[in-house]
Amino acid sequence: MKSIQLTAWAAIHEGKHEEFKVLAAECTRTVRERDSGTLQYDWFLNQAQTECVVRETYRDSEAVLEHIANLGTTLGAILKLGDWTFEVFGSPSPALVEASAGLSPKIYSPFQSK
């Protein structure tokens, strides 16, 4: 399994909702304009707009690394606006594991699939 799926959850900090939405839009614009291996990049807010879930699918680990590089400071800024948890599904490369270590993602390796 070369593709990598990610799910990111954020509890948005009080009073940061509008700034969060602006940065999320900037992330999406960057993905559309610069990422070459992003297959899915969907943001969801709960009704109160206090929690966000991002569903992401990438061609492979290199595409995730490209995505992180492309987002640059925007990623750093949005990470400060919420309490985040990350789950990675697939077989991330050692380089991706190292690059994402600071985010403490839970990594789920393939077990069975169709």
Helices and strands as residue ranges (DSSP letters): E 4-12, H 17-34, E 38-45, E 51-58, H 61-79, E 82-89, H 94-100, G 101-103, E 106-108
